Amino acid sequence: MTRRQGVLLAAGLLAVVLVITGTLMLRPLLLGSTSSDDRDGRRASASPSPAPPWNSVDLPGYESDPGPFTLAPLDETSGAAVTISLSFDADSVTTGGNIGLSFDATELANPIWDAEQSNLTLTLQELDRPVLRFGGNGVDRRMWWTSNGEPAPAWAEVTVTPDDLARVAKVADDVDAQVTLALDLGHDDPARAADMAAHAAQAFGDRLLAVAFGNEPNGYLHENQPQLAVRDATWGPEPYQDSLREYSAALEEVAPGLPVAGPGAYDAPWWRAFAESGIPNQRALTMHWYPLWDCDGPASSIANPTVEDLTSPALRDRARHIIGMGAEVADENDLPLWMEETGPTSCPGTNDTSRTHAQALWTIDYVMTAAELGVERTAFHATLQACQGGAPMSPLCATGELEDPGMVVAGRTSYLALMQLGMLTDGHVLSSAASGDGAVMVHGVLSDDGSLNLLIVDLRDPTSASPTPVQISAPSGLPSDASSAWTLVEGSRLAGEALDAQESTLTALAPVTGEFKDAGLARSQPVTVSSHAGTATLLRFAPVEESSASDGGGR
């Protein structure tokens, strides 16, 4: 018998003895220690592995279960109360499914759409029926469309095909999005653009609200951006109208009746050129605006890409002027007004406003101000580039490396702002006015269910300003069937430690507790609440049944 055979036989005899006698004392000798530490270690190693990143959302600062919502007691506030007046108009813009993202058309070919190892769909589902727009500078300069596999020309950097549209359409279905699509006008190929539109109509169906002929045609020849030139010195509003008619005719041949929006420009003569072009099936007047455009402006400018200018009430006044001009042209031509591409600044590279809490506060105030002016649809320009090194102003970004962004995305501070705007229930946007210097503004929505949603935007510096009282009166001009009284039931807060902080926090709607629990607002009695500096606070007031309503006061 060999030594190995002897060892095996001995081991076998020991095993038999163990089974027959049940001598558990031998187990430590044969199998090693079974201390509680080891058992716990084995349990830990057998526990499920963490979910892969594409199976969850990455939203730093979002609290989905925040606990009760509270406001600072009034006796902790200081200063004169900011008084707010609101008014109702049955023809005002309605909320719900009208805020979202604008992407460059080259992103249509990004494999991230509907990919198994991507969380893009989950992330977009955190918004309320988001709008999706595809356009940007790439559509007229770098994107090549083909439906038959022909080789791309030398200038093309990205090729988009019907398969790409189908993948994006699947995401649009999953997130209940409505889509607009810009077509290549830069290369003057109406038939190819019309072919893309026809395939888009087939892919998106009723979700395709409209197509547009080109992106920012007023920038096809601009002295400050010669690198973007796609036309010569003869280009202007009238040649643009000729192109519109040519493209419209091609579109009618392959997709008759497909709605067209335009011009997607930031200059009034071009708005009028589109509206007065006479092309059929005009769906909406579209404008683009980036308020902080003065990249190297003097200190006296209010359009510098700084936190100070971004949070200045003067920027709201400027928005009312510029957007008001667009609204006037839209009204004159009986067209809705859409803000199809926007963001804080068009200045290249990283600047003081990038990824800041100030950007989140501005987003809330800007969207509501635009809606009060008649903007029915707002899309913030975004990219799917890497968070580090990619476009700094994008509300979301990919978490991979610059050269390999990957398919997992994360939301930034302004994405949280879009989420809070999505908490507004569907209803009519109210007109608003505030006393004081405008640093504290309240925007309102009278919801279809009778509730009253109030968004208090406080642009003051949270590192130095204390809570302040805000007195809000019930909206004037309410319809006869509207409630006469409401009670405060829920709240949500978007906050940051400083205006230039690189992070924000957002709480989901939660029941109000403390001093303001069940605070009342009636047509004859305002409610006074506290506003925290550097926050956007959403308060939801539920309608009081007529039998129990009274003119009794709020806080």
C-alpha positions in Angstrom: 0.0 0.0 0.0 1.3 3.4 -0.9 1.4 6.3 1.5 -1.2 8.2 -0.6 -3.5 5.1 -0.5 -3.0 4.9 3.3 -4.0 8.5 3.8 -7.1 8.1 1.7 -8.2 5.0 3.6 -7.7 6.7 6.9 -9.7 9.7 5.8 -12.5 7.4 4.6 -12.6 5.5 8.0 -12.8 8.8 9.8 -15.7 10.0 7.7 -17.6 6.7 8.4 -17.0 7.1 12.1 -18.3 10.7 11.9 -21.5 9.7 10.2 -22.2 6.7 12.4 -21.4 8.3 15.7 -22.6 11.9 14.9 -19.6 13.2 16.8 -19.9 16.8 15.9 -16.8 17.5 18.0 -14.8 16.2 15.1 -16.0 18.8 12.6 -13.6 21.5 13.7 -10.7 19.0 13.3 -11.7 17.8 9.8 -13.3 21.0 8.3 -11.6 23.8 10.1 -13.0 26.3 12.6 -16.7 27.2 12.4 -16.6 30.3 14.6 -19.4 32.8 14.3 -17.0 35.2 12.5 -16.4 32.6 9.8 -20.1 31.8 9.5 -20.9 35.5 9.2 -18.2 35.8 6.6 -19.6 33.0 4.5 -23.1 34.5 4.7 -21.7 37.8 3.6 -19.9 36.3 0.6 -23.1 34.5 -0.4 -25.2 37.7 -0.3 -26.4 39.1 -3.6 -23.9 41.3 -5.5 -24.7 45.0 -5.8 -27.0 45.8 -8.6 -25.1 46.9 -11.7 -25.1 50.7 -12.3 -27.3 50.5 -15.3 -30.1 49.2 -13.1 -30.5 52.3 -11.0 -30.4 56.1 -11.3 -27.5 58.2 -10.3 -29.0 61.5 -8.9 -26.6 62.9 -6.3 -28.5 65.0 -3.8 -32.0 63.5 -4.4 -33.8 62.3 -1.3 -36.7 60.1 -2.3 -37.8 59.5 1.3 -36.9 62.7 3.1 -39.3 62.5 6.1 -41.7 65.3 7.1 -41.3 68.7 5.4 -40.8 71.8 7.6 -40.4 75.5 7.1 -38.6 77.9 9.5 -41.0 79.4 12.1 -42.1 82.9 11.3 -40.5 84.2 14.5 -37.1 83.1 13.0 -37.6 85.3 9.9 -36.4 88.8 9.5 -37.1 91.8 7.3 -40.3 93.1 5.7 -42.5 90.5 4.1 -42.3 90.0 0.4 -45.9 90.3 -0.9 -47.0 88.1 -3.8 -50.0 88.6 -6.1 -51.1 85.9 -8.6 -53.7 86.0 -11.3 -55.5 83.3 -13.4 -56.0 83.3 -17.2 -57.9 80.5 -18.9 -55.7 80.9 -22.0 -52.4 80.6 -20.1 -49.8 77.8 -20.6 -50.6 74.5 -19.0 -48.1 72.4 -17.2 -47.4 68.7 -17.7 -45.1 67.1 -20.3 -43.6 70.3 -21.5 -40.1 70.5 -20.0 -37.1 68.4 -21.0 -33.9 68.1 -22.9 -32.4 69.1 -26.3 -29.6 67.0 -27.8 -27.4 67.5 -30.8 -28.8 65.4 -33.7 -25.5 63.5 -33.8 -26.6 61.9 -30.5 -29.3 60.0 -32.4 -26.5 57.5 -33.4 -25.3 57.1 -29.8 -25.6 53.4 -28.8 -26.8 54.5 -25.3 -30.4 54.7 -26.5 -32.3 51.6 -25.4 -29.1 49.8 -24.5 -29.4 46.9 -22.0 -26.4 48.3 -20.0 -27.6 51.9 -19.9 -29.6 53.7 -17.2 -30.6 56.5 -19.6 -34.2 55.4 -19.8 -34.5 55.1 -16.0 -33.0 58.5 -15.6 -35.3 60.2 -18.1 -38.3 58.5 -16.3 -37.5 60.7 -13.3 -38.8 63.7 -15.3 -42.5 64.3 -16.0 -43.2 63.1 -19.6 -40.0 64.8 -20.8 -39.8 66.6 -24.1 -36.9 65.4 -26.3 -35.5 67.6 -29.1 -32.7 66.7 -31.5 -30.9 69.5 -33.4 -27.9 71.6 -32.4 -25.0 72.7 -34.6 -24.3 69.1 -35.6 -27.4 68.6 -37.7 -26.3 71.1 -40.4 -22.6 70.3 -40.2 -21.6 66.9 -39.0 -24.6 64.5 -39.2 -25.3 62.4 -42.3 -28.6 60.7 -42.8 -29.1 57.6 -45.0 -31.9 55.1 -45.2 -30.2 52.8 -47.8 -26.7 52.4 -46.5 -24.8 54.6 -48.9 -21.3 55.7 -47.9 -21.1 59.0 -46.0 -19.3 62.0 -47.5 -16.0 63.2 -46.1 -17.5 66.0 -44.0 -19.8 63.6 -42.0 -18.7 62.7 -38.6 -21.8 60.7 -37.6 -24.2 58.6 -39.7 -27.8 58.3 -38.6 -30.0 55.5 -39.9 -33.6 54.3 -39.4 -32.3 51.8 -36.9 -31.1 54.7 -34.8 -34.4 56.4 -34.9 -36.1 53.1 -33.9 -33.9 52.8 -30.8 -34.6 56.4 -29.7 -38.3 55.9 -30.4 -38.3 53.0 -28.0 -37.0 55.2 -25.2 -39.5 57.9 -26.1 -42.2 55.3 -25.6 -40.8 54.1 -22.3 -40.6 57.6 -20.8 -43.7 58.9 -22.5 -41.9 61.7 -24.3 -42.9 63.9 -27.2 -40.2 64.5 -29.8 -39.1 67.3 -32.2 -36.4 66.8 -34.8 -34.3 69.2 -36.8 -33.4 68.3 -40.4 -30.2 69.1 -42.2 -30.6 72.4 -44.0 -26.9 73.3 -44.1 -26.1 71.0 -47.0 -29.1 72.0 -49.1 -30.5 68.5 -49.8 -34.3 68.7 -49.4 -34.9 65.2 -50.6 -32.6 63.6 -48.0 -34.1 65.8 -45.2 -37.6 64.8 -46.3 -36.6 61.1 -46.3 -35.3 61.4 -42.7 -38.6 63.1 -41.7 -40.7 60.4 -43.2 -38.7 57.7 -41.4 -39.0 59.7 -38.2 -42.7 59.9 -38.6 -42.8 56.2 -39.0 -40.6 55.5 -36.0 -42.1 58.0 -33.5 -45.7 58.1 -34.7 -47.8 60.5 -32.7 -44.9 61.3 -30.4 -43.3 63.3 -33.2 -44.7 66.8 -32.7 -42.9 68.5 -35.5 -39.8 68.6 -37.6 -37.7 71.7 -38.2 -35.6 72.7 -41.3 -32.2 73.4 -39.9 -30.9 74.7 -36.6 -30.3 78.4 -36.0 -30.2 79.5 -39.6 -29.3 83.0 -38.5 -25.9 81.5 -37.5 -25.1 80.0 -41.0 -22.9 82.9 -41.7 -21.8 84.9 -38.6 -18.8 87.1 -38.3 -18.1 85.9 -34.7 -18.3 82.2 -35.7 -16.7 81.7 -39.0 -16.0 78.0 -38.2 -19.7 77.4 -38.4 -20.3 79.0 -41.7 -22.5 76.9 -44.1 -23.6 79.7 -46.4 -22.1 82.7 -48.2 -22.7 86.4 -47.9 -25.9 86.2 -49.9 -27.6 84.4 -47.0 -30.4 86.1 -45.1 -34.0 85.9 -44.1 -35.3 86.0 -47.6 -33.1 83.2 -49.0 -34.0 81.3 -45.9 -37.7 81.6 -46.8 -36.8 80.2 -50.3 -35.2 77.2 -48.7 -38.2 76.7 -46.4 -40.5 76.5 -49.4 -38.2 74.1 -51.2 -37.8 71.8 -48.2 -41.6 72.0 -47.4 -42.4 70.9 -51.0 -40.1 67.9 -50.7 -41.6 67.0 -47.3 -45.1 67.1 -48.6 -44.2 64.6 -51.3 -43.2 61.9 -48.8 -44.9 62.9 -45.5 -47.8 65.1 -46.4 -49.2 67.0 -43.4 -46.2 66.5 -41.1 -46.1 69.6 -38.8 -43.1 71.9 -39.2 -41.7 74.2 -36.4 -39.2 76.9 -36.8 -37.0 78.8 -37.1 -35.0 77.7 -34.0 -33.3 81.1 -34.0 -32.3 83.8 -31.6 -33.1 86.8 -33.8 -36.5 88.5 -34.4 -36.2 88.9 -38.2 -35.8 85.2 -38.5 -38.8 84.5 -36.4 -40.8 86.6 -38.8 -39.2 85.0 -41.8 -40.5 81.6 -40.7 -43.9 82.7 -39.6 -44.4 84.7 -42.9 -43.0 82.1 -45.2 -46.3 80.7 -46.2 -45.3 77.1 -45.9 -48.1 74.7 -44.8 -48.5 72.8 -41.6 -46.7 75.3 -39.3 -46.8 73.9 -35.9 -45.0 76.4 -33.6 -42.7 79.4 -33.6 -39.4 78.3 -32.0 -36.7 80.3 -30.4 -33.3 79.7 -28.8 -31.9 81.8 -26.0 -28.8 81.6 -23.7 -29.1 84.7 -21.4 -25.4 84.8 -20.3 -23.9 85.3 -23.8 -21.3 88.0 -22.9 -18.4 85.7 -22.4 -15.8 88.4 -21.9 -18.1 91.3 -21.1 -17.4 94.3 -18.9 -18.4 94.3 -15.3 -21.4 96.6 -16.2 -22.9 93.8 -18.3 -25.7 91.7 -16.9 -24.9 88.8 -19.3 -21.6 87.6 -17.9 -21.3 83.9 -17.2 -21.0 84.4 -13.4 -23.0 83.3 -10.5 -23.7 86.9 -9.6 -25.4 87.6 -13.0 -27.1 84.2 -13.1 -28.9 84.9 -9.8 -29.6 88.6 -10.5 -33.3 89.5 -10.7 -32.2 91.7 -13.7 -31.8 88.5 -15.7 -35.5 87.7 -15.1 -36.4 91.1 -16.4 -34.2 90.5 -19.4 -36.0 87.2 -20.0 -39.3 88.9 -19.9 -38.1 91.3 -22.6 -36.5 88.8 -25.0 -39.0 86.1 -24.6 -41.8 88.6 -24.7 -40.6 89.7 -28.2 -40.9 86.1 -29.3 -44.3 85.8 -27.8 -45.4 88.9 -29.6 -44.4 87.5 -33.0 -46.0 84.1 -32.2 -49.3 85.8 -31.2 -49.3 88.0 -34.3 -49.1 84.8 -36.4 -51.4 82.7 -34.2 -48.6 80.2 -33.4 -47.6 78.6 -30.1 -44.2 79.6 -28.8 -41.6 76.9 -28.0 -38.1 77.4 -26.5 -36.5 74.5 -28.3 -32.9 75.1 -27.1 -31.7 77.0 -24.0 -29.3 77.0 -21.1 -27.6 79.5 -18.8 -24.8 80.4 -21.2 -23.5 79.8 -24.7 -19.9 80.6 -23.7 -17.6 77.7 -24.5 -15.7 75.8 -21.8 -16.1 75.8 -18.0 -17.1 79.1 -16.3 -18.2 80.2 -12.9 -21.8 79.1 -13.4 -21.0 75.5 -14.5 -22.7 72.7 -12.5 -23.6 75.1 -9.7 -26.5 75.3 -7.3 -27.2 78.7 -8.9 -27.8 77.0 -12.2 -30.5 74.9 -10.5 -32.2 77.9 -9.0 -32.1 79.8 -12.3 -33.6 76.8 -14.1 -36.7 76.8 -11.9 -37.2 80.6 -12.1 -36.5 80.7 -15.9 -38.9 77.9 -16.8 -41.7 79.4 -14.8 -41.0 82.9 -16.1 -41.0 81.6 -19.7 -44.3 79.7 -19.1 -45.9 82.9 -17.7 -44.9 84.6 -20.9 -46.5 81.9 -23.1 -43.7 79.4 -23.7 -45.5 76.0 -24.1 -42.4 73.8 -24.4 -38.8 74.3 -23.0 -35.8 72.1 -23.8 -32.4 72.5 -22.1 -29.5 71.7 -24.3 -27.7 68.6 -23.0 -25.1 66.1 -24.1 -24.3 62.5 -23.4 -20.6 63.3 -23.0 -18.5 62.5 -20.0 -19.1 64.3 -16.7 -15.4 65.1 -16.5 -14.3 67.0 -19.6 -17.7 67.0 -21.4 -20.1 70.0 -21.8 -20.2 71.5 -18.3 -23.7 73.0 -18.6 -25.5 69.8 -19.5 -28.1 68.8 -16.9 -26.9 65.2 -17.2 -23.7 63.5 -18.3 -22.0 60.1 -18.7 -20.0 58.7 -15.9 -17.1 57.2 -17.9 -13.9 58.6 -19.2 -13.7 61.5 -21.6 -12.8 59.3 -24.6 -15.1 56.5 -23.5 -18.1 58.1 -21.7 -20.0 54.8 -21.4 -23.7 54.2 -21.1 -24.4 55.1 -17.4 -25.5 58.7 -16.9 -25.8 60.9 -13.8 -27.9 64.0 -13.1 -26.4 67.3 -12.2 -27.8 70.1 -10.1 -30.0 71.4 -12.9 -31.4 67.9 -13.5 -32.8 68.0 -9.9 -34.4 71.3 -10.9 -36.2 69.6 -13.8 -37.3 66.9 -11.4 -38.8 69.4 -9.1 -40.6 71.1 -11.9 -42.0 67.7 -12.8 -43.6 67.5 -9.4 -46.1 70.3 -10.5 -49.5 68.8 -11.1 -51.1 69.5 -14.5 -52.8 72.9 -14.6 -52.7 76.5 -15.7 -49.7 78.6 -15.0 -50.5 81.8 -13.0 -49.1 85.2 -13.7 -47.2 86.5 -10.7 -45.7 89.8 -9.3 -43.6 90.4 -6.2 -42.7 93.3 -4.0 -39.1 94.1 -3.2 -36.0 93.7 -5.3 -37.1 90.5 -7.1 -34.6 88.2 -5.3 -37.6 86.3 -3.9 -40.3 85.3 -6.5 -43.3 83.0 -6.3 -44.6 81.2 -9.3 -48.0 79.4 -9.2 -50.1 76.7 -11.0 -53.8 76.2 -10.5 -54.1 72.5 -11.1 -56.8 70.7 -12.9 -57.6 68.9 -9.6 -58.2 72.2 -7.9 -55.0 72.2 -5.9 -52.7 75.2 -5.8 -49.0 74.7 -6.4 -46.6 77.5 -5.3 -42.9 77.6 -6.2 -40.9 80.1 -4.0 -37.6 80.8 -5.7 -35.2 82.6 -3.3 -32.1 83.8 -5.1 -30.4 85.2 -2.0 -27.0 83.9 -0.8 -27.7 81.1 1.8 -24.4 81.7 3.5 -25.4 85.2 4.6 -29.2 85.7 4.3 -31.7 84.5 6.9 -35.2 83.3 6.3 -37.7 86.0 5.2 -41.5 86.1 5.4 -43.5 85.8 2.2 -47.1 86.8 2.1 -49.1 85.2 -0.7 -52.6 86.2 -1.8 -55.0 83.8 -3.4 -55.1 84.2 -7.3 -57.4 86.7 -8.8 -59.6 86.0 -11.8 -60.3 82.4 -10.7 -63.1 80.6 -12.5 -66.4 80.4 -10.7 -66.0 76.7 -10.0 -62.6 77.0 -8.4 -62.2 76.5 -4.7 -62.3 79.5 -2.4 -59.9 78.1 0.1 -56.9 75.8 0.3 -54.8 74.1 3.0 -51.1 73.4 2.9 -50.4 69.6 2.7 -47.1 68.9 1.0 -43.7 70.5 0.3 -40.4 69.9 -1.5 -37.2 71.8 -1.3 -34.3 72.3 -3.7 -31.3 73.6 -1.6 -27.6 74.2 -1.6 -25.0 75.2 0.9 -23.9 78.2 -1.3 -24.9 79.6 -4.7 -21.6 78.5 -6.2 -21.8 75.0 -4.6 -21.2 72.1 -7.0 -24.0 70.1 -5.4 -27.7 70.6 -4.7 -30.2 68.6 -2.7 -33.8 67.9 -3.6 -36.4 66.3 -1.4 -39.4 64.4 -2.8 -42.8 65.9 -1.9 -43.6 65.1 1.8 -46.3 66.0 4.3 -45.9 69.3 6.0 -45.4 69.3 9.7 -44.7 71.9 12.4 -46.0 75.5 12.5 -47.3 75.4 8.9 -49.1 72.1 9.0 -52.6 72.7 7.5 -51.9 76.4 7.0 -54.8 78.0 5.2 -55.1 80.3 2.2 -58.4 81.8 1.2 -59.6 84.3 -1.4 -60.0 87.0 1.3 -57.1 85.9 3.5 -53.4 85.6 2.4 -51.0 83.0 3.8 -47.6 84.0 5.2 -44.8 81.4 5.0 -41.1 81.6 5.4 -38.6 81.4 2.6 -35.1 80.0 3.0 -32.3 81.8 1.1 -30.8 79.9 -1.8 -33.8 77.5 -2.2 -36.6 76.7 -4.5 -39.6 75.5 -2.4 -42.6 73.8 -3.8 -45.7 74.0 -1.6 -48.9 72.2 -2.5 -52.2 73.5 -1.2 -55.2 71.1 -1.4 -58.6 72.6 -2.1 -61.0 72.8 0.9 -64.5 71.4 0.4 -67.0 74.2 0.0 -69.0 73.1 3.0 -65.9 73.4 5.2 -64.3 76.4 3.5 -64.2 79.7 5.4 -62.5 83.0 5.1 -60.4 82.1 8.1 -56.8 83.1 8.0 -53.6 81.4 7.2 -50.4 82.1 9.1 
